[in-house]
Amino acid sequence: MEVGGFALVTGAASGIGKACATAFIKEGAAGVALVDINETALQTMRTAIEDLIANMEPRAEASSSKGMLRRQPLVATYVLDVTDEIQVHRVVEEAAANFGRLDYVVNAAGVASVRLCGVASTPTEDWKRVLDINLDGTFHVIRSAARVMLEQSGPKRGSIVNIASILGVRSLCNSASYTTSKHAVVGLTRSAAIDYAKERIRINAICPGYTDTPLLEKNAHLHERVASAAGAIPMARLARAEEIADGVLFLAGGRSSYVTGTTLMIDGGYTAK
């Protein structure tokens, strides 16, 4: 996948973010910063990553008079609320300083609406919560990551991948806050990509379809909706988080060096209908 640099992943303790962080390690990243608001889940994830590393073959880094030097990927954890722009700035700066640079940033932190209802019945607090995390949180991370990457040298300064949704390009009844937030993430991705294309910073989005993640188990209404929609997916099943991560690593790494401002649909053909 050509992802040998340093990665930072938000929402890294579960679901798609967890799958992305794991994939970076498996595919040869030099280090991964695991970022999540849930401290307990984050520490569990760190232990899982460290166990994975311990069971991996050591990697050859460089030759020396004594043979090949061996290295293991670095792992850092940061408890972070992405809606807090000051915290975001601190964490991104600290991760970049610890690693020496940030090559890949994945915005996977996100939430669904608490209530599935029409606009007339949508509570203001639910609207603001979803937009704060899904849109403002993504903006905060992109802004801080871009500032770091602009200071980095090399032909490839960095790559940012934002997790949007099929509801970033489609609409669905009774999901105004979530649909709006994901449409906005797609727009933000395109705008930021144009801002920094000449600066050798690539910014893209993934639009996952219905995916089997812990988010479904936490939201009974969402679980019911996804179950009823599964029959409309041409491939006749939900996506696995690891399949979304494969797309993320493709857009993050060198195999997509001429791709920026795009939205990659990983939805089993759902939006092709």
Secondary structure in CASP SS format (residue, H / E / C, confidence):
PFRMAT SS
TARGET T0000
AUTHOR 0000-0000-0000
METHOD secondary structure of the structure
MODEL  1
M C 1.00
E C 1.00
V C 1.00
G C 1.00
G C 1.00
F E 1.00
A E 1.00
L E 1.00
V E 1.00
T E 1.00
G C 1.00
A C 1.00
A C 1.00
S C 1.00
G H 1.00
I H 1.00
G H 1.00
K H 1.00
A H 1.00
C H 1.00
A H 1.00
T H 1.00
A H 1.00
F H 1.00
I H 1.00
K H 1.00
E C 1.00
G C 1.00
A C 1.00
A C 1.00
G E 1.00
V E 1.00
A E 1.00
L E 1.00
V E 1.00
D E 1.00
I C 1.00
N C 1.00
E H 1.00
T H 1.00
A H 1.00
L H 1.00
Q H 1.00
T H 1.00
M H 1.00
R H 1.00
T H 1.00
A H 1.00
I H 1.00
E H 1.00
D H 1.00
L H 1.00
I H 1.00
A H 1.00
N C 1.00
M C 1.00
E C 1.00
P C 1.00
R E 1.00
A E 1.00
E E 1.00
A E 1.00
S E 1.00
S E 1.00
S C 1.00
K C 1.00
G E 1.00
M E 1.00
L E 1.00
R E 1.00
R E 1.00
Q C 1.00
P C 1.00
L E 1.00
V E 1.00
A E 1.00
T E 1.00
Y E 1.00
V E 1.00
L C 1.00
D C 1.00
V C 1.00
T C 1.00
D C 1.00
E H 1.00
I H 1.00
Q H 1.00
V H 1.00
H H 1.00
R H 1.00
V H 1.00
V H 1.00
E H 1.00
E H 1.00
A H 1.00
A H 1.00
A H 1.00
N H 1.00
F H 1.00
G C 1.00
R C 1.00
L C 1.00
D C 1.00
Y E 1.00
V E 1.00
V E 1.00
N E 1.00
A C 1.00
A C 1.00
G C 1.00
V C 1.00
A C 1.00
S C 1.00
V C 1.00
R C 1.00
L C 1.00
C C 1.00
G C 1.00
V H 1.00
A H 1.00
S H 1.00
T C 1.00
P C 1.00
T H 1.00
E H 1.00
D H 1.00
W H 1.00
K H 1.00
R H 1.00
V H 1.00
L H 1.00
D H 1.00
I H 1.00
N H 1.00
L H 1.00
D H 1.00
G H 1.00
T H 1.00
F H 1.00
H H 1.00
V H 1.00
I H 1.00
R H 1.00
S H 1.00
A H 1.00
A H 1.00
R H 1.00
V H 1.00
M H 1.00
L H 1.00
E C 1.00
Q C 1.00
S C 1.00
G C 1.00
P C 1.00
K C 1.00
R C 1.00
G E 1.00
S E 1.00
I E 1.00
V E 1.00
N E 1.00
I E 1.00
A C 1.00
S C 1.00
I H 1.00
L H 1.00
G H 1.00
V C 1.00
R C 1.00
S C 1.00
L C 1.00
C C 1.00
N C 1.00
S C 1.00
A H 1.00
S H 1.00
Y H 1.00
T H 1.00
T H 1.00
S H 1.00
K H 1.00
H H 1.00
A H 1.00
V H 1.00
V H 1.00
G H 1.00
L H 1.00
T H 1.00
R H 1.00
S H 1.00
A H 1.00
A H 1.00
I H 1.00
D H 1.00
Y H 1.00
A C 1.00
K C 1.00
E C 1.00
R C 1.00
I E 1.00
R E 1.00
I E 1.00
N E 1.00
A E 1.00
I E 1.00
C E 1.00
P E 1.00
G C 1.00
Y C 1.00
T E 1.00
D E 1.00
T C 1.00
P H 1.00
L H 1.00
L H 1.00
E H 1.00
K H 1.00
N C 1.00
A H 1.00
H H 1.00
L H 1.00
H H 1.00
E H 1.00
R H 1.00
V H 1.00
A H 1.00
S H 1.00
A H 1.00
A H 1.00
G H 1.00
A H 1.00
I C 1.00
P C 1.00
M C 1.00
A C 1.00
R C 1.00
L C 1.00
A E 1.00
R E 1.00
A H 1.00
E H 1.00
E H 1.00
I H 1.00
A H 1.00
D H 1.00
G H 1.00
V H 1.00
L H 1.00
F H 1.00
L H 1.00
A H 1.00
G C 1.00
G H 1.00
R H 1.00
S H 1.00
S C 1.00
Y C 1.00
V C 1.00
T C 1.00
G C 1.00
T C 1.00
T E 1.00
L E 1.00
M E 1.00
I E 1.00
D C 1.00
G C 1.00
G C 1.00
Y H 1.00
T H 1.00
A H 1.00
K C 1.00
END
